[in-house]
Amino acid sequence: MKGARVLLEMLKRYDVKHIFGLPGETTIPLYVEWSKFPEIKHILTRDERNASFMADAYAKVSFKPGICESPSVGATHVIPGIAEAYKSSVPLIVFTTDVPLHLEKKNMLTGFEQTPLFSSITKESLTILKASEIPFILRRAFRMATTGKPGPVHIRVPQNILEEEVASIDLRAQKEFSRYPGHRQIADKREIKKAVELLLKSETPLIICGQGALYSQAWEEIKELAELLAIPVGTTISGKGSFPERHPLSIGVIGIRGGTIVSNKAVEEADLIFYIGCNTDYVTTDGWKLPSADSDKAIIHLDISEAEVSNNYITTSVLIGDAKATLKEMIKVIKDEISQQIDFLNSPRIKALNKSLNEYREALREGKSHSKMRPLEVIETLNELLSEREYILAIDPGISAIYTSAFFKADKPGRRFLFNFSLGALGYAIPASIGAHYANPEIPIVALTGDGSFGFTAGELETIARTEGNIKIILFNNDSFGWIRATIRLLQNASPFATDFKKVDHVKVAEGFGLRSYKIEKINDLKTLLKEELTRNSPSFIELNVDPEDELIPPVPSWLKIAKEKKLAHIG
């Protein structure tokens, strides 16, 4: 068989169902063979960048490696999504075809040295030099992508390899690495015992869950541990969904992207912080001030990555291992140490926290209505309509992310929120909604985006219309890069520069791609429309006019301080 068939046969054995990408001259031999493999669906995208974001979202929702492919000329285009996946530990397999390698130095059209480009943003960049090596390369790629700290693996496939004949070949796959986590390792038992002792003697412990808790699917163990010892639980923006946010022990998101006055105060007041699957990054810790690096708090850090655990804080107990497997072991030890579960519902600390959270939420509702749609009202509407319903939210940076992370309440744990907040590039939500749809086509996907992000991804509306995905796009339009406007005006005390757009009729654009499209100006009209749209198994587009972030300040701690001093309109 030819190399192209060997590649597809191996992917079939790894239970690959969907691949995102688009054709080029170097991929034609693969596409010709692909027509004989209907069980591996190719999702034609309009841009390789978006294909990589689709694969990212697919991996998050399906718990299988996301797979995207690109011709040699598009290999540079997938970089934004691969870099984001690498920083946020998303398991991807990224195929880029190439010209025959012996022609690269002869200035063959579209050929260039791909390996250095991918080496710094993947766990490994592999080049297939013989068709007979394809099974070995794929076994290595799946194994690396799904074990340890997950991440993307790049495979470079020269065009001539796809056409090379192979007489006999070993097509065995290692099926245990077709999903993640591939293997679950438990942290050192001595460190587990030490961590339990610290938790039991702590007076005001706090759990903070990062995205690693979601990758490990550890939400049941986190809930059991929290209830066992009456420990409040916060999450990072990327870890949102690790814990049900209507639970009495939930304080919601912490940090500077979705953290509130109440949740961040809980971090400050804790005498012990237990980080689970969290890389203690700038956003989570407000630039390593929440808590400060020299605080006297006890720190327990559980993470699969030896590079991230105790990286930014001197850690009292280091737990290197899978979150779910290690927490199971911790719970066993705790149950041997305590005679009965703490009554968290009657804990004075938990009652006080819930009182503060309720007062904060009530105060938010008292704000005056503005002439334009208020993002908080939109999120409250989604809270109401999506409650008790299966859904996934794909969310762009900016207004979409800050209000969703702070004010949307996850009633159930699990991977329901797709953020890209390791690098935070604009233009994630729309392609991510497509990837999420193919990972779970039975439920509605709601993409929350902005007009700045829309400019990066408008072409994928054709993909949504063509595939008829159950995707509802809500666009917050403020005719600007609003986040940058606010940063310049509030933190630099300067006039906005290079941030404002000409007015665009986004509804007409979406209609041109074949989507049902609406422009809504009143919150009650939005509620009525969304009720109807959520019953339809087809895509739609809704545009909402909102104030830019410098005119209605969202809950960003450094911005709110200035807004209150200057008596500017703000939320939070």
C-alpha positions as a Python dict, from the first residue, in 0.01 Angstrom:
ca = {
    (1, 'M'): (0, 0, 0),
    (2, 'K'): (102, 363, -41),
    (3, 'G'): (216, 583, 247),
    (4, 'A'): (-108, 781, 236),
    (5, 'R'): (-310, 467, 301),
    (6, 'V'): (-74, 355, 578),
    (7, 'L'): (-128, 691, 749),
    (8, 'L'): (-507, 667, 725),
    (9, 'E'): (-511, 302, 835),
    (10, 'M'): (-318, 397, 1148),
    (11, 'L'): (-550, 688, 1224),
    (12, 'K'): (-845, 453, 1185),
    (13, 'R'): (-689, 216, 1437),
    (14, 'Y'): (-655, 506, 1682),
    (15, 'D'): (-1031, 563, 1652),
    (16, 'V'): (-988, 902, 1483),
    (17, 'K'): (-1328, 1025, 1364),
    (18, 'H'): (-1265, 1390, 1266),
    (19, 'I'): (-977, 1590, 1118),
    (20, 'F'): (-985, 1965, 1050),
    (21, 'G'): (-799, 2121, 759),
    (22, 'L'): (-793, 2230, 399),
    (23, 'P'): (-625, 2112, 79),
    (24, 'G'): (-310, 2217, -98),
    (25, 'E'): (-92, 2068, -368),
    (26, 'T'): (122, 1871, -122),
    (27, 'T'): (-185, 1706, 38),
    (28, 'I'): (-349, 1586, -285),
    (29, 'P'): (-207, 1228, -261),
    (30, 'L'): (-352, 1204, 91),
    (31, 'Y'): (-692, 1338, -16),
    (32, 'V'): (-714, 1095, -308),
    (33, 'E'): (-672, 803, -66),
    (34, 'W'): (-895, 966, 197),
    (35, 'S'): (-1205, 919, -17),
    (36, 'K'): (-1177, 546, 65),
    (37, 'F'): (-1197, 614, 441),
    (38, 'P'): (-1549, 751, 508),
    (39, 'E'): (-1517, 666, 879),
    (40, 'I'): (-1258, 945, 915),
    (41, 'K'): (-1453, 1264, 845),
    (42, 'H'): (-1261, 1555, 697),
    (43, 'I'): (-1398, 1894, 804),
    (44, 'L'): (-1307, 2145, 535),
    (45, 'T'): (-1213, 2478, 694),
    (46, 'R'): (-1145, 2817, 538),
    (47, 'D'): (-818, 2888, 717),
    (48, 'E'): (-551, 2670, 878),
    (49, 'R'): (-540, 2894, 1187),
    (50, 'N'): (-903, 2820, 1249),
    (51, 'A'): (-848, 2448, 1184),
    (52, 'S'): (-597, 2441, 1470),
    (53, 'F'): (-844, 2614, 1706),
    (54, 'M'): (-1113, 2365, 1600),
    (55, 'A'): (-881, 2078, 1689),
    (56, 'D'): (-806, 2245, 2023),
    (57, 'A'): (-1176, 2265, 2115),
    (58, 'Y'): (-1243, 1914, 1984),
    (59, 'A'): (-970, 1778, 2213),
    (60, 'K'): (-1109, 1962, 2517),
    (61, 'V'): (-1463, 1832, 2467),
    (62, 'S'): (-1395, 1477, 2341),
    (63, 'F'): (-1097, 1389, 2564),
    (64, 'K'): (-928, 1258, 2250),
    (65, 'P'): (-634, 1426, 2075),
    (66, 'G'): (-756, 1693, 1835),
    (67, 'I'): (-619, 1649, 1484),
    (68, 'C'): (-564, 1911, 1217),
    (69, 'E'): (-379, 1905, 887),
    (70, 'S'): (-230, 2162, 653),
    (71, 'P'): (-48, 2172, 319),
    (72, 'S'): (308, 2302, 321),
    (73, 'V'): (204, 2653, 216),
    (74, 'G'): (-30, 2674, 515),
    (75, 'A'): (210, 2537, 774),
    (76, 'T'): (285, 2888, 903),
    (77, 'H'): (-88, 2958, 941),
    (78, 'V'): (-150, 2691, 1207),
    (79, 'I'): (106, 2842, 1446),
    (80, 'P'): (-134, 3053, 1663),
    (81, 'G'): (-349, 2754, 1753),
    (82, 'I'): (-52, 2524, 1811),
    (83, 'A'): (122, 2779, 2034),
    (84, 'E'): (-197, 2820, 2240),
    (85, 'A'): (-235, 2442, 2268),
    (86, 'Y'): (127, 2404, 2379),
    (87, 'K'): (98, 2670, 2650),
    (88, 'S'): (-235, 2530, 2772),
    (89, 'S'): (-139, 2161, 2742),
    (90, 'V'): (-398, 2056, 2484),
    (91, 'P'): (-319, 1718, 2319),
    (92, 'L'): (-310, 1769, 1942),
    (93, 'I'): (-164, 1581, 1646),
    (94, 'V'): (-70, 1834, 1379),
    (95, 'F'): (6, 1707, 1028),
    (96, 'T'): (174, 1935, 777),
    (97, 'T'): (265, 1800, 437),
    (98, 'D'): (574, 1928, 257),
    (99, 'V'): (757, 1915, -72),
    (100, 'P'): (1004, 1626, -115),
    (101, 'L'): (1288, 1720, 120),
    (102, 'H'): (1561, 1692, -144),
    (103, 'L'): (1389, 1975, -336),
    (104, 'E'): (1368, 2219, -46),
    (105, 'K'): (1712, 2374, -105),
    (106, 'K'): (1634, 2409, -477),
    (107, 'N'): (1368, 2668, -392),
    (108, 'M'): (1075, 2441, -460),
    (109, 'L'): (748, 2636, -436),
    (110, 'T'): (591, 2619, -83),
    (111, 'G'): (887, 2428, 64),
    (112, 'F'): (1070, 2549, 375),
    (113, 'E'): (1235, 2403, 684),
    (114, 'Q'): (931, 2335, 902),
    (115, 'T'): (1092, 2160, 1197),
    (116, 'P'): (1250, 2464, 1371),
    (117, 'L'): (919, 2649, 1340),
    (118, 'F'): (731, 2380, 1533),
    (119, 'S'): (1000, 2257, 1772),
    (120, 'S'): (952, 2538, 2024),
    (121, 'I'): (571, 2507, 2039),
    (122, 'T'): (518, 2129, 2044),
    (123, 'K'): (625, 1841, 2264),
    (124, 'E'): (808, 1708, 1959),
    (125, 'S'): (830, 1776, 1587),
    (126, 'L'): (868, 1455, 1387),
    (127, 'T'): (954, 1413, 1019),
    (128, 'I'): (860, 1096, 831),
    (129, 'L'): (1154, 996, 611),
    (130, 'K'): (1024, 655, 499),
    (131, 'A'): (666, 536, 451),
    (132, 'S'): (752, 223, 646),
    (133, 'E'): (814, 444, 953),
    (134, 'I'): (460, 588, 961),
    (135, 'P'): (322, 342, 1223),
    (136, 'F'): (620, 403, 1452),
    (137, 'I'): (585, 783, 1419),
    (138, 'L'): (211, 774, 1491),
    (139, 'R'): (250, 548, 1792),
    (140, 'R'): (508, 789, 1931),
    (141, 'A'): (294, 1094, 1854),
    (142, 'F'): (-22, 964, 2026),
    (143, 'R'): (176, 838, 2324),
    (144, 'M'): (348, 1173, 2373),
    (145, 'A'): (38, 1386, 2316),
    (146, 'T'): (-174, 1205, 2576),
    (147, 'T'): (65, 1124, 2862),
    (148, 'G'): (252, 1326, 3121),
    (149, 'K'): (178, 1692, 3061),
    (150, 'P'): (-41, 1670, 2747),
    (151, 'G'): (38, 1880, 2443),
    (152, 'P'): (64, 1905, 2066),
    (153, 'V'): (291, 1687, 1853),
    (154, 'H'): (383, 1790, 1497),
    (155, 'I'): (427, 1541, 1215),
    (156, 'R'): (587, 1660, 891),
    (157, 'V'): (492, 1444, 592),
    (158, 'P'): (681, 1502, 264),
    (159, 'Q'): (457, 1454, -39),
    (160, 'N'): (669, 1176, -186),
    (161, 'I'): (624, 971, 134),
    (162, 'L'): (248, 973, 75),
    (163, 'E'): (306, 819, -268),
    (164, 'E'): (577, 573, -165),
    (165, 'E'): (482, 204, -186),
    (166, 'V'): (523, -20, 120),
    (167, 'A'): (534, -398, 76),
    (168, 'S'): (455, -513, 431),
    (169, 'I'): (406, -315, 748),
    (170, 'D'): (314, -335, 1117),
    (171, 'L'): (-14, -142, 1158),
    (172, 'R'): (-60, -207, 1531),
    (173, 'A'): (-187, 86, 1739),
    (174, 'Q'): (-154, 143, 2114),
    (175, 'K'): (-524, 204, 2180),
    (176, 'E'): (-470, 316, 2540),
    (177, 'F'): (-320, 637, 2400),
    (178, 'S'): (-616, 717, 2174),
    (179, 'R'): (-766, 916, 2465),
    (180, 'Y'): (-622, 1120, 2749),
    (181, 'P'): (-497, 1092, 3014),
    (182, 'G'): (-314, 800, 2851),
    (183, 'H'): (-180, 679, 3186),
    (184, 'R'): (-254, 805, 3537),
    (185, 'Q'): (37, 828, 3778),
    (186, 'I'): (-14, 882, 4151),
    (187, 'A'): (200, 1128, 4346),
    (188, 'D'): (448, 1005, 4604),
    (189, 'K'): (260, 857, 4902),
    (190, 'R'): (482, 1033, 5155),
    (191, 'E'): (393, 1368, 5001),
    (192, 'I'): (25, 1272, 4997),
    (193, 'K'): (40, 1203, 5372),
    (194, 'K'): (217, 1535, 5428),
    (195, 'A'): (-46, 1721, 5222),
    (196, 'V'): (-328, 1559, 5421),
    (197, 'E'): (-165, 1661, 5751),
    (198, 'L'): (-142, 2020, 5626),
    (199, 'L'): (-510, 2023, 5522),
    (200, 'L'): (-627, 1879, 5854),
    (201, 'K'): (-447, 2139, 6064),
    (202, 'S'): (-536, 2435, 5841),
    (203, 'E'): (-804, 2675, 5971),
    (204, 'T'): (-892, 2852, 5645),
    (205, 'P'): (-786, 2627, 5355),
    (206, 'L'): (-882, 2703, 4994),
    (207, 'I'): (-875, 2484, 4682),
    (208, 'I'): (-794, 2647, 4346),
    (209, 'C'): (-851, 2435, 4035),
    (210, 'G'): (-681, 2501, 3703),
    (211, 'Q'): (-737, 2350, 3362),
    (212, 'G'): (-542, 2038, 3460),
    (213, 'A'): (-834, 1938, 3683),
    (214, 'L'): (-1054, 1932, 3373),
    (215, 'Y'): (-801, 1737, 3164),
    (216, 'S'): (-787, 1478, 3443),
    (217, 'Q'): (-1171, 1477, 3476),
    (218, 'A'): (-1119, 1506, 3850),
    (219, 'W'): (-1436, 1702, 3934),
    (220, 'E'): (-1601, 1424, 4138),
    (221, 'E'): (-1290, 1380, 4354),
    (222, 'I'): (-1256, 1758, 4402),
    (223, 'K'): (-1618, 1778, 4518),
    (224, 'E'): (-1575, 1485, 4757),
    (225, 'L'): (-1258, 1632, 4908),
    (226, 'A'): (-1410, 1979, 4944),
    (227, 'E'): (-1723, 1846, 5114),
    (228, 'L'): (-1525, 1611, 5336),
    (229, 'L'): (-1325, 1899, 5489),
    (230, 'A'): (-1557, 2197, 5419),
    (231, 'I'): (-1302, 2366, 5193),
    (232, 'P'): (-1416, 2647, 4960),
    (233, 'V'): (-1325, 2597, 4595),
    (234, 'G'): (-1224, 2856, 4336),
    (235, 'T'): (-1112, 2803, 3979),
    (236, 'T'): (-898, 2982, 3727),
    (237, 'I'): (-1069, 3114, 3413),
    (238, 'S'): (-939, 2813, 3218),
    (239, 'G'): (-1035, 2576, 3499),
    (240, 'K'): (-1395, 2698, 3512),
    (241, 'G'): (-1619, 2391, 3525),
    (242, 'S'): (-1395, 2197, 3764),
    (243, 'F'): (-1650, 2257, 4040),
    (244, 'P'): (-2026, 2329, 4029),
    (245, 'E'): (-2062, 2703, 4086),
    (246, 'R'): (-2403, 2687, 4252),
    (247, 'H'): (-2256, 2464, 4522),
    (248, 'P'): (-2230, 2627, 4870),
    (249, 'L'): (-1852, 2573, 4868),
    (250, 'S'): (-1796, 2749, 4535),
    (251, 'I'): (-1642, 3097, 4530),
    (252, 'G'): (-1628, 3108, 4148),
    (253, 'V'): (-1335, 3224, 3939),
    (254, 'I'): (-1035, 3393, 4103),
    (255, 'G'): (-759, 3617, 3964),
    (256, 'I'): (-775, 3908, 3720),
    (257, 'R'): (-986, 3747, 3446),
    (258, 'G'): (-1316, 3673, 3615),
    (259, 'G'): (-1216, 3702, 3978),
    (260, 'T'): (-1447, 3915, 4194),
    (261, 'I'): (-1389, 4120, 4508),
    (262, 'V'): (-1527, 3832, 4714),
    (263, 'S'): (-1342, 3544, 4548),
    (264, 'N'): (-1007, 3725, 4546),
    (265, 'K'): (-1053, 3823, 4911),
    (266, 'A'): (-1099, 3452, 4991),
    (267, 'V'): (-755, 3387, 4840),
    (268, 'E'): (-601, 3661, 5053),
    (269, 'E'): (-761, 3529, 5373),
    (270, 'A'): (-671, 3161, 5325),
    (271, 'D'): (-393, 3023, 5544),
    (272, 'L'): (-340, 2733, 5299),
    (273, 'I'): (-394, 2711, 4924),
    (274, 'F'): (-423, 2376, 4748),
    (275, 'Y'): (-358, 2425, 4376),
    (276, 'I'): (-490, 2140, 4162),
    (277, 'G'): (-383, 2126, 3794),
    (278, 'C'): (-295, 2494, 3802),
    (279, 'N'): (21, 2654, 3662),
    (280, 'T'): (-5, 2959, 3894),
    (281, 'D'): (23, 3195, 3597),
    (282, 'Y'): (6, 3575, 3583),
    (283, 'V'): (-372, 3589, 3534),
    (284, 'T'): (-453, 3350, 3819),
    (285, 'T'): (-228, 3525, 4070),
    (286, 'D'): (-264, 3891, 3961),
    (287, 'G'): (103, 3902, 3866),
    (288, 'W'): (205, 3673, 4157),
    (289, 'K'): (53, 3913, 4410),
    (290, 'L'): (-250, 3692, 4488),
    (291, 'P'): (-98, 3552, 4699),
    (292, 'S'): (235, 3730, 4713),
    (293, 'A'): (537, 3510, 4656),
    (294, 'D'): (670, 3593, 5006),
    (295, 'S'): (347, 3525, 5194),
    (296, 'D'): (348, 3282, 5484),
    (297, 'K'): (63, 3074, 5345),
    (298, 'A'): (112, 2700, 5324),
    (299, 'I'): (101, 2583, 4961),
    (300, 'I'): (10, 2235, 4835),
    (301, 'H'): (54, 2196, 4461),
    (302, 'L'): (-74, 1895, 4265),
    (303, 'D'): (12, 1884, 3896),
    (304, 'I'): (111, 1631, 3632),
    (305, 'S'): (399, 1854, 3521),
    (306, 'E'): (724, 1856, 3713),
    (307, 'A'): (801, 2188, 3541),
    (308, 'E'): (488, 2365, 3670),
    (309, 'V'): (445, 2223, 4019),
    (310, 'S'): (593, 2469, 4277),
    (311, 'N'): (728, 2678, 3988),
    (312, 'N'): (619, 3020, 4116),
    (313, 'Y'): (575, 2962, 4490),
    (314, 'I'): (782, 2793, 4756),
    (315, 'T'): (565, 2487, 4808),
    (316, 'T'): (508, 2311, 5139),
    (317, 'S'): (394, 1989, 4972),
    (318, 'V'): (474, 1893, 4613),
    (319, 'L'): (246, 1637, 4448),
    (320, 'I'): (353, 1532, 4098),
    (321, 'G'): (87, 1315, 3946),
    (322, 'D'): (-252, 1286, 3783),
    (323, 'A'): (-515, 1493, 3967),
    (324, 'K'): (-794, 1234, 3967),
    (325, 'A'): (-575, 939, 4069),
    (326, 'T'): (-387, 1135, 4336),
    (327, 'L'): (-701, 1290, 4488),
    (328, 'K'): (-858, 943, 4517),
    (329, 'E'): (-557, 835, 4721),
    (330, 'M'): (-571, 1152, 4935),
    (331, 'I'): (-940, 1095, 5011),
    (332, 'K'): (-864, 741, 5132),
    (333, 'V'): (-596, 876, 5367),
    (334, 'I'): (-827, 1152, 5497),
    (335, 'K'): (-1108, 905, 5570),
    (336, 'D'): (-865, 701, 5776),
    (337, 'E'): (-766, 1013, 5973),
    (338, 'I'): (-1106, 1168, 6052),
    (339, 'S'): (-1403, 1018, 6232),
    (340, 'Q'): (-1673, 1201, 6035),
    (341, 'Q'): (-1727, 1448, 5753),
    (342, 'I'): (-1739, 1817, 5849),
    (343, 'D'): (-2085, 1972, 5821),
    (344, 'F'): (-1999, 2235, 5560),
    (345, 'L'): (-2358, 2365, 5536),
    (346, 'N'): (-2340, 2482, 5899),
    (347, 'S'): (-1979, 2602, 5893),
    (348, 'P'): (-1959, 2968, 6010),
    (349, 'R'): (-1686, 3034, 5753),
    (350, 'I'): (-1893, 2894, 5464),
    (351, 'K'): (-2204, 3081, 5578),
    (352, 'A'): (-2007, 3407, 5587),
    (353, 'L'): (-1863, 3343, 5240),
    (354, 'N'): (-2205, 3270, 5093),
    (355, 'K'): (-2348, 3583, 5257),
    (356, 'S'): (-2073, 3794, 5098),
    (357, 'L'): (-2124, 3631, 4758),
    (358, 'N'): (-2502, 3683, 4769),
    (359, 'E'): (-2466, 4047, 4873),
    (360, 'Y'): (-2218, 4105, 4591),
    (361, 'R'): (-2453, 3951, 4331),
    (362, 'E'): (-2752, 4148, 4458),
    (363, 'A'): (-2555, 4472, 4438),
    (364, 'L'): (-2473, 4399, 4074),
    (365, 'R'): (-2843, 4380, 3989),
    (366, 'E'): (-2901, 4727, 4131),
    (367, 'G'): (-2692, 4899, 3861),
    (368, 'K'): (-2873, 5139, 3628),
    (369, 'S'): (-2955, 5027, 3275),
    (370, 'H'): (-2756, 5177, 2990),
    (371, 'S'): (-2871, 5283, 2646),
    (372, 'K'): (-2693, 4985, 2490),
    (373, 'M'): (-2717, 4617, 2575),
    (374, 'R'): (-2542, 4541, 2904),
    (375, 'P'): (-2316, 4233, 2888),
    (376, 'L'): (-2412, 4140, 3245),
    (377, 'E'): (-2779, 4118, 3142),
    (378, 'V'): (-2682, 3895, 2849),
    (379, 'I'): (-2491, 3658, 3078),
    (380, 'E'): (-2778, 3651, 3329),
    (381, 'T'): (-3013, 3561, 3041),
    (382, 'L'): (-2784, 3276, 2936),
    (383, 'N'): (-2767, 3164, 3299),
    (384, 'E'): (-3145, 3139, 3305),
    (385, 'L'): (-3193, 2975, 2965),
    (386, 'L'): (-2907, 2725, 2986),
    (387, 'S'): (-2975, 2615, 3343),
    (388, 'E'): (-3038, 2238, 3361),
    (389, 'R'): (-2963, 2209, 2987),
    (390, 'E'): (-2663, 2047, 2821),
    (391, 'Y'): (-2450, 2310, 2645),
    (392, 'I'): (-2097, 2425, 2567),
    (393, 'L'): (-1983, 2786, 2558),
    (394, 'A'): (-1694, 2881, 2326),
    (395, 'I'): (-1565, 3217, 2440),
    (396, 'D'): (-1338, 3483, 2292),
    (397, 'P'): (-1117, 3717, 2496),
    (398, 'G'): (-1263, 4057, 2582),
    (399, 'I'): (-1620, 4126, 2691),
    (400, 'S'): (-1722, 3765, 2618),
    (401, 'A'): (-1462, 3615, 2850),
    (402, 'I'): (-1459, 3858, 3140),
    (403, 'Y'): (-1836, 3860, 3197),
    (404, 'T'): (-1879, 3486, 3137),
    (405, 'S'): (-1598, 3386, 3370),
    (406, 'A'): (-1716, 3617, 3648),
    (407, 'F'): (-2094, 3590, 3627),
    (408, 'F'): (-2206, 3277, 3441),
    (409, 'K'): (-2265, 2999, 3692),
    (410, 'A'): (-2189, 2641, 3594),
    (411, 'D'): (-2464, 2431, 3750),
    (412, 'K'): (-2277, 2107, 3675),
    (413, 'P'): (-1905, 2027, 3662),
    (414, 'G'): (-1733, 1922, 3341),
    (415, 'R'): (-1585, 2069, 3024),
    (416, 'R'): (-1854, 2324, 2936),
    (417, 'F'): (-1639, 2636, 2885),
    (418, 'L'): (-1380, 2679, 2613),
    (419, 'F'): (-1138, 2965, 2679),
    (420, 'N'): (-797, 3025, 2518),
    (421, 'F'): (-635, 3212, 2803),
    (422, 'S'): (-280, 3083, 2788),
    (423, 'L'): (-195, 3325, 2506),
    (424, 'G'): (-540, 3482, 2459),
    (425, 'A'): (-541, 3549, 2084),
    (426, 'L'): (-857, 3695, 1935),
    (427, 'G'): (-1066, 3484, 1699),
    (428, 'Y'): (-1097, 3163, 1901),
    (429, 'A'): (-1469, 3124, 1976),
    (430, 'I'): (-1613, 3072, 1627),
    (431, 'P'): (-1367, 2800, 1516),
    (432, 'A'): (-1378, 2649, 1866),
    (433, 'S'): (-1757, 2620, 1838),
    (434, 'I'): (-1712, 2411, 1523),
    (435, 'G'): (-1464, 2178, 1693),
    (436, 'A'): (-1695, 2145, 1994),
    (437, 'H'): (-1990, 2068, 1769),
    (438, 'Y'): (-1811, 1771, 1610),
    (439, 'A'): (-1700, 1647, 1951),
    (440, 'N'): (-2059, 1661, 2081),
    (441, 'P'): (-2312, 1719, 1799),
    (442, 'E'): (-2614, 1644, 2020),
    (443, 'I'): (-2608, 1969, 2220),
    (444, 'P'): (-2618, 2342, 2135),
    (445, 'I'): (-2287, 2525, 2119),
    (446, 'V'): (-2299, 2897, 2202),
    (447, 'A'): (-2010, 3104, 2065),
    (448, 'L'): (-1957, 3437, 2242),
    (449, 'T'): (-1740, 3666, 2032),
    (450, 'G'): (-1665, 4031, 1966),
    (451, 'D'): (-1634, 4243, 1654),
    (452, 'G'): (-1255, 4245, 1693),
    (453, 'S'): (-1242, 3865, 1696),
    (454, 'F'): (-1500, 3841, 1418),
    (455, 'G'): (-1257, 4002, 1175),
    (456, 'F'): (-1022, 3706, 1219),
    (457, 'T'): (-1280, 3433, 1167),
    (458, 'A'): (-1569, 3557, 952),
    (459, 'G'): (-1488, 3307, 676),
    (460, 'E'): (-1576, 3016, 905),
    (461, 'L'): (-1941, 3125, 897),
    (462, 'E'): (-1944, 2946, 562),
    (463, 'T'): (-1812, 2632, 736),
    (464, 'I'): (-2089, 2658, 996),
    (465, 'A'): (-2357, 2712, 730),
    (466, 'R'): (-2224, 2425, 514),
    (467, 'T'): (-2201, 2177, 801),
    (468, 'E'): (-2530, 2298, 957),
    (469, 'G'): (-2387, 2274, 1307),
    (470, 'N'): (-2608, 2349, 1607),
    (471, 'I'): (-2410, 2666, 1679),
    (472, 'K'): (-2550, 2995, 1808),
    (473, 'I'): (-2314, 3292, 1764),
    (474, 'I'): (-2361, 3599, 1986),
    (475, 'L'): (-2148, 3894, 1881),
    (476, 'F'): (-2079, 4184, 2120),
    (477, 'N'): (-2021, 4483, 1893),
    (478, 'N'): (-1852, 4797, 2025),
    (479, 'D'): (-1686, 4906, 1697),
    (480, 'S'): (-1338, 4871, 1845),
    (481, 'F'): (-1067, 4666, 2006),
    (482, 'G'): (-1239, 4759, 2332),
    (483, 'W'): (-1000, 4583, 2571),
    (484, 'I'): (-704, 4776, 2430),
    (485, 'R'): (-904, 5102, 2443),
    (486, 'A'): (-966, 5046, 2814),
    (487, 'T'): (-606, 4949, 2888),
    (488, 'I'): (-474, 5264, 2720),
    (489, 'R'): (-725, 5497, 2883),
    (490, 'L'): (-729, 5350, 3233),
    (491, 'L'): (-375, 5226, 3289),
    (492, 'Q'): (-184, 5467, 3064),
    (493, 'N'): (-416, 5767, 3111),
    (494, 'A'): (-385, 5834, 2737),
    (495, 'S'): (-618, 5866, 2441),
    (496, 'P'): (-697, 5543, 2249),
    (497, 'F'): (-469, 5481, 1953),
    (498, 'A'): (-535, 5241, 1661),
    (499, 'T'): (-837, 5078, 1828),
    (500, 'D'): (-1152, 5197, 1648),
    (501, 'F'): (-1330, 5047, 1344),
    (502, 'K'): (-1563, 5170, 1076),
    (503, 'K'): (-1920, 5054, 1138),
    (504, 'V'): (-1995, 4712, 990),
    (505, 'D'): (-2334, 4550, 933),
    (506, 'H'): (-2247, 4211, 1076),
    (507, 'V'): (-2600, 4082, 1026),
    (508, 'K'): (-2573, 4130, 651),
    (509, 'V'): (-2235, 3958, 652),
    (510, 'A'): (-2378, 3657, 838),
    (511, 'E'): (-2684, 3649, 611),
    (512, 'G'): (-2451, 3646, 313),
    (513, 'F'): (-2301, 3324, 446),
    (514, 'G'): (-2647, 3171, 482),
    (515, 'L'): (-2715, 3202, 857),
    (516, 'R'): (-3037, 3315, 1022),
    (517, 'S'): (-2927, 3652, 1154),
    (518, 'Y'): (-3064, 3910, 1395),
    (519, 'K'): (-2972, 4243, 1550),
    (520, 'I'): (-3124, 4276, 1898),
    (521, 'E'): (-3146, 4593, 2106),
    (522, 'K'): (-3355, 4494, 2411),
    (523, 'I'): (-3281, 4223, 2664),
    (524, 'N'): (-3638, 4087, 2665),
    (525, 'D'): (-3622, 4048, 2286),
    (526, 'L'): (-3294, 3859, 2324),
    (527, 'K'): (-3449, 3627, 2582),
    (528, 'T'): (-3746, 3552, 2355),
    (529, 'L'): (-3522, 3492, 2054),
    (530, 'L'): (-3275, 3268, 2237),
    (531, 'K'): (-3556, 3054, 2379),
    (532, 'E'): (-3667, 2985, 2024),
    (533, 'E'): (-3316, 2943, 1881),
    (534, 'L'): (-3216, 2689, 2146),
    (535, 'T'): (-3496, 2462, 2025),
    (536, 'R'): (-3361, 2466, 1667),
    (537, 'N'): (-3092, 2222, 1562),
    (538, 'S'): (-2928, 2466, 1319),
    (539, 'P'): (-2694, 2766, 1328),
    (540, 'S'): (-2783, 3131, 1387),
    (541, 'F'): (-2614, 3467, 1442),
    (542, 'I'): (-2711, 3746, 1685),
    (543, 'E'): (-2548, 4090, 1699),
    (544, 'L'): (-2568, 4304, 2015),
    (545, 'N'): (-2445, 4663, 2045),
    (546, 'V'): (-2254, 4722, 2369),
    (547, 'D'): (-2035, 4993, 2520),
    (548, 'P'): (-1658, 4956, 2481),
    (549, 'E'): (-1479, 4847, 2797),
    (550, 'D'): (-1352, 5198, 2875),
    (551, 'E'): (-1710, 5331, 2892),
    (552, 'L'): (-1858, 5051, 3103),
    (553, 'I'): (-1569, 4906, 3303),
    (554, 'P'): (-1584, 4526, 3347),
    (555, 'P'): (-1464, 4350, 3667),
    (556, 'V'): (-1088, 4375, 3620),
    (557, 'P'): (-932, 4456, 3961),
    (558, 'S'): (-683, 4722, 3843),
    (559, 'W'): (-948, 4887, 3623),
    (560, 'L'): (-1216, 4887, 3892),
    (561, 'K'): (-991, 5071, 4133),
    (562, 'I'): (-947, 5355, 3881),
    (563, 'A'): (-1315, 5348, 3782),
    (564, 'K'): (-1424, 5394, 4143),
    (565, 'E'): (-1174, 5676, 4199),
    (566, 'K'): (-1291, 5859, 3885),
    (567, 'K'): (-1659, 5766, 3935),
    (568, 'L'): (-1678, 5592, 3596),
    (569, 'A'): (-1956, 5348, 3505),
    (570, 'H'): (-1846, 5001, 3609),
    (571, 'I'): (-1958, 4647, 3693),
    (572, 'G'): (-1815, 4476, 3999),
}
